[in-house]
Amino acid sequence: MAKILIIEDEANIIDILSLIMQTAGHETIAAFGGEEGLQLAQEKLPDLILLDLMMPNVDGYEVIDRLKENSQTSSIPVIVITALIPYKPSEKLKLSKSNIADYVVKPFDTAVLVEKINKALERARRKKNG
């Protein structure tokens, strides 16, 4: 069981993701927005972060940058959940340069999301154990 932090600004998406993660056997922590997400990431040190890009105040890109700058959170894998890529193909390039583990496009397929999470967690475990 992994501890997964969900950083999202829509309560219904947090509820859906929490249910999916719990069904997959993971513990979830929810943060409503980027600033709270950064604080919880540092306090709880989750195994993985699910991150929305489009949030008010502190957006997903700033969250990624700040996570990667912090030695305590820099190795936590981040999977971005976004609706931007189908509408703005340039986002795909921007994401590829942002040092994330993976991304999924909203609306997402539950099985694909869980598979990407499991792969990112396995890569992080292998990296940690050398």
C-alpha positions as CSV (number, residue, x, y, z in Angstrom):
1,M,0.0,0.0,0.0
2,A,1.3,3.4,-1.0
3,K,0.5,6.8,0.4
4,I,-0.7,9.0,-2.4
5,L,-1.2,12.8,-2.2
6,I,-3.9,14.2,-4.5
7,I,-3.5,17.9,-5.3
8,E,-6.6,19.1,-7.0
9,D,-8.9,22.1,-6.8
10,E,-12.2,20.3,-7.6
11,A,-13.7,18.4,-4.7
12,N,-15.6,15.9,-7.0
13,I,-12.3,15.0,-8.7
14,I,-10.6,14.5,-5.3
15,D,-13.5,12.2,-4.3
16,I,-13.2,10.2,-7.5
17,L,-9.4,9.8,-7.3
18,S,-9.6,8.9,-3.6
19,L,-12.1,6.2,-4.3
20,I,-10.0,4.8,-7.2
21,M,-6.8,4.9,-5.1
22,Q,-8.5,3.2,-2.1
23,T,-10.0,0.6,-4.3
24,A,-6.5,-0.1,-5.7
25,G,-5.3,-0.5,-2.1
26,H,-3.6,2.8,-1.5
27,E,-3.9,5.4,1.3
28,T,-4.8,8.9,0.1
29,I,-4.2,12.4,1.4
30,A,-6.1,15.2,-0.3
31,A,-5.0,18.8,-0.8
32,F,-7.4,21.4,-2.1
33,G,-5.0,23.5,-4.3
34,G,-1.2,23.9,-4.8
35,E,-0.2,25.7,-1.7
36,E,-1.9,23.1,0.6
37,G,-0.4,20.4,-1.6
38,L,3.1,21.6,-1.1
39,Q,2.6,21.9,2.6
40,L,1.2,18.3,2.9
41,A,3.9,16.9,0.6
42,Q,6.6,18.2,3.0
43,E,4.7,17.1,6.1
44,K,3.5,13.7,5.0
45,L,6.2,12.7,2.4
46,P,3.9,10.6,0.2
47,D,5.1,7.8,-2.0
48,L,3.5,9.5,-5.1
49,I,1.6,12.7,-6.0
50,L,-1.4,13.0,-8.3
51,L,-1.4,16.7,-9.5
52,D,-3.8,18.8,-11.4
53,L,-2.2,21.5,-13.6
54,M,-4.9,24.1,-13.8
55,M,-5.4,25.5,-10.3
56,P,-5.8,29.0,-9.0
57,N,-3.0,30.8,-7.2
58,V,-0.3,28.1,-7.4
59,D,-0.7,26.1,-10.6
60,G,0.6,22.6,-11.2
61,Y,3.8,23.7,-12.9
62,E,4.8,25.8,-9.9
63,V,4.0,22.9,-7.6
64,I,6.3,20.7,-9.7
65,D,9.1,23.3,-9.6
66,R,8.8,23.8,-5.9
67,L,8.7,20.0,-5.2
68,K,11.8,19.4,-7.2
69,E,13.7,22.3,-5.6
70,N,13.1,20.8,-2.1
71,S,15.4,18.0,-1.1
72,Q,12.7,16.4,1.0
73,T,10.2,16.2,-1.8
74,S,12.4,16.1,-5.0
75,S,12.4,12.3,-5.4
76,I,8.6,11.9,-5.0
77,P,7.1,10.8,-8.3
78,V,4.5,13.1,-9.7
79,I,1.7,12.1,-12.1
80,V,0.0,15.0,-13.7
81,I,-3.8,14.8,-14.4
82,T,-4.7,17.4,-17.0
83,A,-7.4,18.4,-19.5
84,L,-5.0,20.7,-21.4
85,I,-3.1,18.3,-23.7
86,P,-6.0,17.7,-26.2
87,Y,-6.5,21.4,-26.5
88,K,-3.0,22.7,-26.3
89,P,-0.5,20.2,-27.8
90,S,2.4,22.4,-26.6
91,E,1.5,21.3,-23.1
92,K,2.8,17.8,-23.9
93,L,6.3,19.3,-24.7
94,K,6.2,21.5,-21.6
95,L,5.3,18.4,-19.5
96,S,8.1,16.4,-21.0
97,K,10.6,18.9,-19.8
98,S,9.1,19.2,-16.3
99,N,10.6,16.1,-14.7
100,I,7.4,14.2,-13.9
101,A,6.9,10.5,-13.8
102,D,3.9,10.5,-16.2
103,Y,0.6,12.1,-17.1
104,V,-3.0,11.2,-17.8
105,V,-5.6,13.2,-19.7
106,K,-9.0,14.0,-18.3
107,P,-11.3,12.3,-18.6
108,F,-9.1,9.4,-17.7
109,D,-9.5,5.7,-17.9
110,T,-9.3,4.2,-14.3
111,A,-7.3,1.2,-15.4
112,V,-4.7,3.3,-17.2
113,L,-4.4,5.6,-14.3
114,V,-3.9,2.8,-11.8
115,E,-1.3,1.1,-14.2
116,K,0.7,4.3,-14.5
117,I,0.6,4.8,-10.7
118,N,1.8,1.3,-10.1
119,K,4.6,1.6,-12.7
120,A,5.8,5.0,-11.2
121,L,5.7,3.5,-7.7
122,E,7.8,0.5,-8.9
123,R,10.3,2.7,-10.6
124,A,10.6,4.8,-7.4
125,R,11.1,1.7,-5.3
126,R,13.8,0.4,-7.6
127,K,15.6,3.7,-7.6
128,K,15.4,4.0,-3.8
129,N,16.7,0.4,-3.3
130,G,19.5,0.8,-5.9
